[in-house]
Amino acid sequence: MIRVLVVDDQDLIRAGLVALLRAAPGVEVVGEAADGEQAVTRAALLRPDVILMDIRMPGMDGTAATERILAEAAAARPGPEPSGGMAPLPRVLMLTTFDLDEYVYAALRAGASGFLLKDTGPARLLGAIDAVARGDMLFAPSVTRRLIEAYVQRSEPAPDSPALLETLTAREREVLLLTARGMSNSEIAEELYISQATVKTHLNRTMTKLDLDSRAQAVIMAYESGLVTPGGSAG
């Protein structure tokens, strides 16, 4: 079961999302929140797998709430699991009215795993929740890439990102490059003639080395460091 926390300041929208998710197989709604402050408190208490987060709310908005939730979850996270990796943080899926939105870019930079338009149909919403819960890929990577390219030149570069990239192996750098170009794990595996599990391992190691919490952050760092430039060329 995927445990979901629903956050939206509009009662009707929140109620509709909760009703939809409660009727879906494999999903458990563990709570609701009407603003960012409630989201932070309830995420810490309920420990959901996925948080469906409205991007624009009065008071603490979705971006600030995402940053707080992920920071607090990381601080409370136990040491490495027997497999050698860290326990996953909650995945935040942003809900927005506009796809090319600087608020969404800021949320992805803060660690959100992806975003959906509020008029998205039920099947696509459920597919997106499943995708981010698995941590395999960004939902609609081509749209996310357009968003990142639209805003990357307006933001401050990630500090020390070129130096951090030097810690990556050649294969990890290659996987990061293809990820930043909007390719899914299966497409990367086909491109490099390796298994999807190996792609996931390389990406997880890359995120650990770069101290990142989400695939979206990895894509943004690839752009901000110059590894990939708007238009798709390698740096």
Salt bridges, closest charged atoms under 4 A:
ASP8 OD2 - LYS118 NZ 3.28
ASP11 OD1 - ARG14 NH2 3.10
GLU32 OE1 - ARG14 NE 3.06
ASP54 OD1 - LYS118 NZ 3.09
GLU72 OE2 - ARG68 NE 3.23
ASP99 OD2 - ARG146 NH2 3.43
ASP101 OD2 - ARG56 NH2 3.14
ASP130 OD2 - ARG134 NE 3.06
ASP136 OD2 - ARG134 NH1 2.41
ASP136 OD1 - LYS200 NZ 3.24
GLU149 OE2 - ARG145 NE 3.29
GLU172 OE1 - LYS209 NZ 2.82
GLU174 OE1 - ARG171 NH1 2.93
GLU224 OE2 - ARG109 NE 2.68
